[in-house]
Amino acid sequence: MEAVLKRNDNDIVEAYWKMLSALSRTVKLKLASRLTNAVLEEEAIEQLPNTRKARVIRRSMIAPSDTVLEERFLDMAMPELPQDDFTSEEIIKSNSGKTIKSIEKWL
């Protein structure tokens, strides 16, 4: 069954309706389920968020591998972490009651 349609949308719908009315009930049900699935899939695709691709900037032409870095720093001692002279309680006490200048301007 072939339909060559060169008219507006309403004429296309009417031509398809005439073709469909000649089909059996089971064929109409199969067609209806396929059309419904197609519409649902199309809506699901439209609801997907737009994915943005990240551009990676290559900063070094020859980046060292993990083994090369490990060999490079093997004989070096680990630097000591600096110790804070203040306790957290002293920091909280010294900063309590003070507001940030940008927030003061906003208020």
ChimeraX attribute file (.defattr): number of C-alpha atoms within 10 A of each C-alpha:
attribute: neighborCount
match mode: 1-to-1
recipient: residues
	/A:1	3
	/A:2	5
	/A:3	9
	/A:4	7
	/A:5	12
	/A:6	8
	/A:7	9
	/A:8	8
	/A:9	10
	/A:10	9
	/A:11	12
	/A:12	14
	/A:13	12
	/A:14	11
	/A:15	15
	/A:16	13
	/A:17	11
	/A:18	10
	/A:19	13
	/A:20	14
	/A:21	10
	/A:22	9
	/A:23	10
	/A:24	9
	/A:25	11
	/A:26	9
	/A:27	11
	/A:28	14
	/A:29	11
	/A:30	11
	/A:31	13
	/A:32	12
	/A:33	12
	/A:34	12
	/A:35	12
	/A:36	12
	/A:37	12
	/A:38	12
	/A:39	12
	/A:40	12
	/A:41	12
	/A:42	11
	/A:43	11
	/A:44	10
	/A:45	10
	/A:46	10
	/A:47	9
	/A:48	8
	/A:49	7
	/A:50	7
	/A:51	6
	/A:52	6
	/A:53	6
	/A:54	6
	/A:55	6
	/A:56	6
	/A:57	6
	/A:58	8
	/A:59	7
	/A:60	7
	/A:61	6
	/A:62	7
	/A:63	10
	/A:64	11
	/A:65	8
	/A:66	9
	/A:67	8
	/A:68	11
	/A:69	11
	/A:70	11
	/A:71	10
	/A:72	11
	/A:73	10
	/A:74	10
	/A:75	8
	/A:76	8
	/A:77	7
	/A:78	8
	/A:79	6
	/A:80	6
	/A:81	6
	/A:82	6
	/A:83	6
	/A:84	7
	/A:85	7
	/A:86	8
	/A:87	8
	/A:88	10
	/A:89	8
	/A:90	10
	/A:91	10
	/A:92	10
	/A:93	9
	/A:94	10
	/A:95	9
	/A:96	8
	/A:97	7
	/A:98	8
	/A:99	9
	/A:100	7
	/A:101	9
	/A:102	8
	/A:103	8
	/A:104	9
	/A:105	7
	/A:106	6
	/A:107	6
